[in-house]
Amino acid sequence: MKDKILVVVAHPDDEILGVGGTMILHVDSGDEMRVMLLTSGGLGSSSAEELRDQSEECARFIGVSKVYYCGFPDQHLEIKPLIEIIQAIERVIAEYEPDVVYTHYHGDLNIDHRITSNAVLTAVRPNKKKNVQRIYTFPVNSSSEWTSPFPETTFIPNVYVDISTCLEKKIKAFEIYRREKREFPHPRSIEGIRVAAAREGMNAGMKAAESFALIRELKYYNQNRLP
C-alpha cells in the first residue's frame, strides 16, 4: 500500500532544504506527495510572487501532486493567533488524510519554523477519525545550525534517510529557487547542501543522508482500530 505524504513548512524552499531528497524518494516509490506552505515568503531576496511561481515549478520537477498556499505573513507568524494556523493545517489534514507528516523541529532558530512545528504537532494529535501514522521533524540549512546550544533547542535525529541516489536532483530542485542560493561556505550554498548531506550520512554510515526525529508512530497488529 502506497502512503500519502504531507510536508508542512513555513517558507518556500524549506521543503527542499529540509526534506527534498526524501520527498523525491517517496515520489519515486509511488507515494503521493503534497506540500503545505504556511507563508508566501518574500522578505528576503525574492518576491512572494516569484517564490510562489518557483515553488510550483519545483513541485512539478519533483512530482508533488498539490501545493497548499496559506498566505500567512512571512517572518511574522507570531502576530497571528496560533489557533488560526492550527485550523488551517487541520483543514488540510481532514481533506487529504495523510499517512505521514514532515515538518520543522521545535527548537529551530527561525520563529516561523518553531511556530509551524508547534501548530503541526497540535493539528495532528490523535482523534477518532483517521490518524496520521508517522510524524517526523527535520532541520533546515541556514537556520537550524545557528540555534542556541541548549538541550531544549538541540535537534537530535533518530532516523536517517539515504539520499545518495537523489542528492543531485535535490540540488537541482533547490536551484529553482534562483535567488535563495548563497555562496560557500554559507549553509544554503550548493556545496553547503552537499556538505550537510555528507555530514548526516557519515552519522549513519551513508554517503549522503537527511536526518529526522520521529515524533510519533502508530502501529496496528489487528483490526481493532478506532473508526
DRENBA-163513 format. One record per residue (C-alpha): residue number from 1; residue in three letters; x, z, y. Coordinates in steps of 0.05 Angstrom, whole numbers, plus 5000, padded with zeros to 4 digits. Each point is the difference from the previous one (the first is absolute). Layout:
# residues N
site n:NUM&res:ALA&xx:X&zz:Z&yy:Y $
...
This chain:
# residues 227
site n:1&res:MET&xx:5000&zz:5000&yy:5000 $
site n:2&res:LYS&xx:5027&zz:4980&yy:5068 $
site n:3&res:ASP&xx:5002&zz:5050&yy:5057 $
site n:4&res:LYS&xx:4971&zz:4997&yy:5070 $
site n:5&res:ILE&xx:5055&zz:5022&yy:5049 $
site n:6&res:LEU&xx:4991&zz:5023&yy:5072 $
site n:7&res:VAL&xx:5058&zz:5011&yy:5048 $
site n:8&res:VAL&xx:4981&zz:5040&yy:5062 $
site n:9&res:VAL&xx:5051&zz:5000&yy:5057 $
site n:10&res:ALA&xx:5002&zz:5015&yy:5074 $
site n:11&res:HIS&xx:5033&zz:4937&yy:5026 $
site n:12&res:PRO&xx:5011&zz:4927&yy:4982 $
site n:13&res:ASP&xx:5067&zz:4994&yy:4963 $
site n:14&res:ASP&xx:4996&zz:5071&yy:4972 $
site n:15&res:GLU&xx:4969&zz:4971&yy:4937 $
site n:16&res:ILE&xx:5060&zz:4954&yy:4987 $
site n:17&res:LEU&xx:5054&zz:5049&yy:5019 $
site n:18&res:GLY&xx:4970&zz:5056&yy:4958 $
site n:19&res:VAL&xx:4969&zz:4967&yy:4940 $
site n:20&res:GLY&xx:5010&zz:4925&yy:5007 $
site n:21&res:GLY&xx:5038&zz:4990&yy:4935 $
site n:22&res:THR&xx:4950&zz:5041&yy:4960 $
site n:23&res:MET&xx:4943&zz:4960&yy:5032 $
site n:24&res:ILE&xx:5032&zz:4936&yy:4977 $
site n:25&res:LEU&xx:5007&zz:5027&yy:4929 $
site n:26&res:HIS&xx:4927&zz:5022&yy:4999 $
site n:27&res:VAL&xx:4976&zz:4931&yy:5022 $
site n:28&res:ASP&xx:5046&zz:4965&yy:4951 $
site n:29&res:SER&xx:4972&zz:5042&yy:4943 $
site n:30&res:GLY&xx:4929&zz:4980&yy:5018 $
site n:31&res:ASP&xx:4977&zz:5062&yy:5038 $
site n:32&res:GLU&xx:4956&zz:4991&yy:5061 $
site n:33&res:MET&xx:5036&zz:5022&yy:5064 $
site n:34&res:ARG&xx:4968&zz:5019&yy:5066 $
site n:35&res:VAL&xx:5032&zz:5030&yy:5063 $
site n:36&res:MET&xx:4969&zz:5044&yy:5054 $
site n:37&res:LEU&xx:5034&zz:5002&yy:5068 $
site n:38&res:LEU&xx:4976&zz:5058&yy:5042 $
site n:39&res:THR&xx:5030&zz:4978&yy:5066 $
site n:40&res:SER&xx:5014&zz:4931&yy:5028 $
site n:41&res:GLY&xx:5071&zz:5016&yy:5021 $
site n:42&res:GLY&xx:5024&zz:4966&yy:5063 $
site n:43&res:LEU&xx:5037&zz:5055&yy:5037 $
site n:44&res:GLY&xx:5067&zz:4973&yy:4976 $
site n:45&res:SER&xx:5030&zz:4931&yy:5008 $
site n:46&res:SER&xx:4940&zz:4963&yy:4972 $
site n:47&res:SER&xx:4929&zz:4996&yy:5028 $
site n:48&res:ALA&xx:4940&zz:5025&yy:4961 $
site n:49&res:GLU&xx:4973&zz:4929&yy:4993 $
site n:50&res:GLU&xx:5067&zz:4974&yy:4975 $
site n:51&res:LEU&xx:5006&zz:5057&yy:4949 $
site n:52&res:ARG&xx:4930&zz:4986&yy:4974 $
site n:53&res:ASP&xx:5017&zz:4927&yy:4990 $
site n:54&res:GLN&xx:5064&zz:5018&yy:4965 $
site n:55&res:SER&xx:4967&zz:5052&yy:4956 $
site n:56&res:GLU&xx:4951&zz:4947&yy:4977 $
site n:57&res:GLU&xx:5057&zz:4951&yy:4987 $
site n:58&res:CYS&xx:5037&zz:5054&yy:4961 $
site n:59&res:ALA&xx:4938&zz:5016&yy:4959 $
site n:60&res:ARG&xx:4992&zz:4927&yy:4980 $
site n:61&res:PHE&xx:5074&zz:4996&yy:4982 $
site n:62&res:ILE&xx:4996&zz:5059&yy:4953 $
site n:63&res:GLY&xx:4930&zz:4987&yy:4973 $
site n:64&res:VAL&xx:4961&zz:5056&yy:5033 $
site n:65&res:SER&xx:4926&zz:4986&yy:4992 $
site n:66&res:LYS&xx:4976&zz:5036&yy:5062 $
site n:67&res:VAL&xx:5026&zz:5036&yy:5061 $
site n:68&res:TYR&xx:4957&zz:5053&yy:5035 $
site n:69&res:TYR&xx:5014&zz:5008&yy:5075 $
site n:70&res:CYS&xx:4976&zz:5065&yy:5031 $
site n:71&res:GLY&xx:5027&zz:4990&yy:5071 $
site n:72&res:PHE&xx:5017&zz:5073&yy:5014 $
site n:73&res:PRO&xx:5050&zz:5009&yy:5058 $
site n:74&res:ASP&xx:5073&zz:4989&yy:4982 $
site n:75&res:GLN&xx:5043&zz:5063&yy:5005 $
site n:76&res:HIS&xx:4939&zz:5038&yy:5023 $
site n:77&res:LEU&xx:4962&zz:5016&yy:4937 $
site n:78&res:GLU&xx:5002&zz:5073&yy:5021 $
site n:79&res:ILE&xx:4950&zz:4986&yy:5056 $
site n:80&res:LYS&xx:4948&zz:4978&yy:4950 $
site n:81&res:PRO&xx:4959&zz:5053&yy:4964 $
site n:82&res:LEU&xx:5029&zz:5004&yy:4930 $
site n:83&res:ILE&xx:4931&zz:4994&yy:4970 $
site n:84&res:GLU&xx:4993&zz:4930&yy:5029 $
site n:85&res:ILE&xx:5063&zz:4977&yy:4965 $
site n:86&res:ILE&xx:4980&zz:5034&yy:4935 $
site n:87&res:GLN&xx:4931&zz:4967&yy:5002 $
site n:88&res:ALA&xx:5030&zz:4931&yy:5012 $
site n:89&res:ILE&xx:5043&zz:5009&yy:4937 $
site n:90&res:GLU&xx:4941&zz:5029&yy:4961 $
site n:91&res:ARG&xx:4959&zz:4937&yy:5016 $
site n:92&res:VAL&xx:5054&zz:4956&yy:4970 $
site n:93&res:ILE&xx:5008&zz:5045&yy:4940 $
site n:94&res:ALA&xx:4925&zz:4998&yy:4988 $
site n:95&res:GLU&xx:4997&zz:4924&yy:5007 $
site n:96&res:TYR&xx:5062&zz:4982&yy:4960 $
site n:97&res:GLU&xx:5005&zz:5058&yy:4950 $
site n:98&res:PRO&xx:5076&zz:4994&yy:4991 $
site n:99&res:ASP&xx:5034&zz:5027&yy:4939 $
site n:100&res:VAL&xx:5066&zz:5012&yy:5035 $
site n:101&res:VAL&xx:5014&zz:5019&yy:5073 $
site n:102&res:TYR&xx:5068&zz:4999&yy:5036 $
site n:103&res:THR&xx:5011&zz:5031&yy:5069 $
site n:104&res:HIS&xx:5052&zz:5034&yy:5044 $
site n:105&res:TYR&xx:5030&zz:5066&yy:4981 $
site n:106&res:HIS&xx:4979&zz:5062&yy:5038 $
site n:107&res:GLY&xx:5066&zz:5019&yy:5034 $
site n:108&res:ASP&xx:5017&zz:4934&yy:5033 $
site n:109&res:LEU&xx:5030&zz:5002&yy:5071 $
site n:110&res:ASN&xx:4947&zz:4952&yy:5026 $
site n:111&res:ILE&xx:4937&zz:5038&yy:5019 $
site n:112&res:ASP&xx:4955&zz:4940&yy:4982 $
site n:113&res:HIS&xx:5030&zz:5001&yy:4930 $
site n:114&res:ARG&xx:4987&zz:5074&yy:4992 $
site n:115&res:ILE&xx:4928&zz:4994&yy:5024 $
site n:116&res:THR&xx:4989&zz:4941&yy:4954 $
site n:117&res:SER&xx:5026&zz:5039&yy:4940 $
site n:118&res:ASN&xx:4956&zz:5060&yy:5017 $
site n:119&res:ALA&xx:4938&zz:4956&yy:5009 $
site n:120&res:VAL&xx:5012&zz:4961&yy:4935 $
site n:121&res:LEU&xx:5010&zz:5062&yy:4958 $
site n:122&res:THR&xx:4935&zz:5028&yy:5028 $
site n:123&res:ALA&xx:4962&zz:4935&yy:4989 $
site n:124&res:VAL&xx:5021&zz:4993&yy:4927 $
site n:125&res:ARG&xx:4982&zz:5071&yy:4979 $
site n:126&res:PRO&xx:4963&zz:5000&yy:4934 $
site n:127&res:ASN&xx:4924&zz:4992&yy:5000 $
site n:128&res:LYS&xx:4944&zz:4985&yy:4952 $
site n:129&res:LYS&xx:5007&zz:4925&yy:5008 $
site n:130&res:LYS&xx:5059&zz:4957&yy:4979 $
site n:131&res:ASN&xx:5065&zz:5037&yy:5015 $
site n:132&res:VAL&xx:5067&zz:4971&yy:5019 $
site n:133&res:GLN&xx:5043&zz:5005&yy:4937 $
site n:134&res:ARG&xx:5069&zz:5004&yy:5032 $
site n:135&res:ILE&xx:5023&zz:5017&yy:5071 $
site n:136&res:TYR&xx:5071&zz:4986&yy:5023 $
site n:137&res:THR&xx:5035&zz:5013&yy:5066 $
site n:138&res:PHE&xx:5063&zz:4965&yy:5024 $
site n:139&res:PRO&xx:5052&zz:5000&yy:5057 $
site n:140&res:VAL&xx:5009&zz:4944&yy:5051 $
site n:141&res:ASN&xx:5067&zz:4974&yy:5025 $
site n:142&res:SER&xx:5018&zz:5022&yy:5072 $
site n:143&res:SER&xx:4951&zz:5057&yy:5000 $
site n:144&res:SER&xx:5004&zz:5043&yy:4938 $
site n:145&res:GLU&xx:5075&zz:5008&yy:4999 $
site n:146&res:TRP&xx:5000&zz:5029&yy:5070 $
site n:147&res:THR&xx:4951&zz:5056&yy:4987 $
site n:148&res:SER&xx:5020&zz:5074&yy:5007 $
site n:149&res:PRO&xx:5044&zz:5025&yy:4943 $
site n:150&res:PHE&xx:4953&zz:5055&yy:4976 $
site n:151&res:PRO&xx:4969&zz:5010&yy:4932 $
site n:152&res:GLU&xx:4929&zz:4989&yy:5026 $
site n:153&res:THR&xx:5018&zz:4931&yy:5028 $
site n:154&res:THR&xx:5049&zz:4975&yy:4948 $
site n:155&res:PHE&xx:4976&zz:4942&yy:4956 $
site n:156&res:ILE&xx:5012&zz:5017&yy:4927 $
site n:157&res:PRO&xx:4986&zz:4939&yy:4955 $
site n:158&res:ASN&xx:4980&zz:5007&yy:4927 $
site n:159&res:VAL&xx:4983&zz:4927&yy:4986 $
site n:160&res:TYR&xx:5046&zz:4940&yy:5006 $
site n:161&res:VAL&xx:4980&zz:4927&yy:4995 $
site n:162&res:ASP&xx:5052&zz:4948&yy:4982 $
site n:163&res:ILE&xx:4995&zz:4945&yy:5053 $
site n:164&res:SER&xx:5064&zz:4964&yy:4983 $
site n:165&res:THR&xx:4962&zz:4937&yy:4980 $
site n:166&res:CYS&xx:4959&zz:4997&yy:5064 $
site n:167&res:LEU&xx:5046&zz:5031&yy:5053 $
site n:168&res:GLU&xx:5014&zz:4932&yy:5032 $
site n:169&res:LYS&xx:4925&zz:4984&yy:5004 $
site n:170&res:LYS&xx:4988&zz:5068&yy:5032 $
site n:171&res:ILE&xx:5053&zz:4982&yy:5052 $
site n:172&res:LYS&xx:4968&zz:4933&yy:5013 $
site n:173&res:ALA&xx:4933&zz:5034&yy:5009 $
site n:174&res:PHE&xx:5031&zz:5048&yy:5051 $
site n:175&res:GLU&xx:5031&zz:4942&yy:5037 $
site n:176&res:ILE&xx:4929&zz:4975&yy:5015 $
site n:177&res:TYR&xx:4998&zz:5059&yy:5049 $
site n:178&res:ARG&xx:5048&zz:4960&yy:5042 $
site n:179&res:ARG&xx:5013&zz:5047&yy:5058 $
site n:180&res:GLU&xx:5001&zz:5064&yy:4960 $
site n:181&res:LYS&xx:5067&zz:4985&yy:4968 $
site n:182&res:ARG&xx:5062&zz:5036&yy:5027 $
site n:183&res:GLU&xx:5075&zz:4991&yy:4993 $
site n:184&res:PHE&xx:5040&zz:5038&yy:4948 $
site n:185&res:PRO&xx:5012&zz:5060&yy:4994 $
site n:186&res:HIS&xx:4928&zz:5011&yy:5023 $
site n:187&res:PRO&xx:4957&zz:5020&yy:4939 $
site n:188&res:ARG&xx:4951&zz:4944&yy:5018 $
site n:189&res:SER&xx:5053&zz:4946&yy:4994 $
site n:190&res:ILE&xx:5004&zz:4953&yy:4941 $
site n:191&res:GLU&xx:5063&zz:5032&yy:4975 $
site n:192&res:GLY&xx:4969&zz:5069&yy:5013 $
site n:193&res:ILE&xx:4942&zz:4982&yy:4954 $
site n:194&res:ARG&xx:5049&zz:4978&yy:4946 $
site n:195&res:VAL&xx:5041&zz:5064&yy:5008 $
site n:196&res:ALA&xx:4938&zz:5044&yy:4996 $
site n:197&res:ALA&xx:4977&zz:4964&yy:4937 $
site n:198&res:ALA&xx:5069&zz:5008&yy:4969 $
site n:199&res:ARG&xx:5003&zz:5073&yy:5018 $
site n:200&res:GLU&xx:4932&zz:5015&yy:4969 $
site n:201&res:GLY&xx:5019&zz:4958&yy:4940 $
site n:202&res:MET&xx:5064&zz:5039&yy:4988 $
site n:203&res:ASN&xx:4959&zz:5064&yy:4998 $
site n:204&res:ALA&xx:4963&zz:4972&yy:4940 $
site n:205&res:GLY&xx:5052&zz:4956&yy:4966 $
site n:206&res:MET&xx:4971&zz:4936&yy:5029 $
site n:207&res:LYS&xx:5031&zz:4945&yy:5043 $
site n:208&res:ALA&xx:4944&zz:5005&yy:5052 $
site n:209&res:ALA&xx:4940&zz:5045&yy:5005 $
site n:210&res:GLU&xx:4943&zz:5027&yy:5042 $
site n:211&res:SER&xx:4987&zz:5075&yy:4993 $
site n:212&res:PHE&xx:4935&zz:5037&yy:5001 $
site n:213&res:ALA&xx:4971&zz:5070&yy:4994 $
site n:214&res:LEU&xx:4943&zz:5002&yy:4951 $
site n:215&res:ILE&xx:4948&zz:5045&yy:5033 $
site n:216&res:ARG&xx:4946&zz:4999&yy:4947 $
site n:217&res:GLU&xx:4985&zz:4964&yy:4935 $
site n:218&res:LEU&xx:4935&zz:5004&yy:4961 $
site n:219&res:LYS&xx:5003&zz:4989&yy:4925 $
site n:220&res:TYR&xx:4940&zz:4994&yy:4953 $
site n:221&res:TYR&xx:5007&zz:5006&yy:4925 $
site n:222&res:ASN&xx:4926&zz:4994&yy:4986 $
site n:223&res:GLN&xx:4937&zz:4971&yy:5031 $
site n:224&res:ASN&xx:4975&zz:5065&yy:5031 $
site n:225&res:ARG&xx:5012&zz:4977&yy:5071 $
site n:226&res:LEU&xx:4959&zz:5018&yy:5060 $
site n:227&res:PRO&xx:4949&zz:4945&yy:5016 $
